[in-house]
Amino acid sequence: MQKVINIDKEILGGTPVFMGTRVPIKNLFDYMEDSETITEFLDDFPTVKLDQVERVLQISQHLLINVTEVAHENFA
């Protein structure tokens, strides 16, 4: 599976960005928080591809599920 997130101190000081771009991952979540669509995000950041967005959302979902499970096991 191809990497979709790049963290490099030479690119935006190490801010996580979409691989091959200088677009911070946080921008996607900012758009979603503001009720903007993924289409609008992609229109505004044409260097980011739909499959990258989909993969970042999958990774985020996986992390949230796992952190919830760990929290319940350790802090319930």
Summary of the structure (lengths in Angstrom):
residues: 76
radius of gyration: 14.2
end to end distance: 35.0
largest distance: 43.6
contacts: 175
relative contact order: 0.13
helix: 59%
strand: 7%
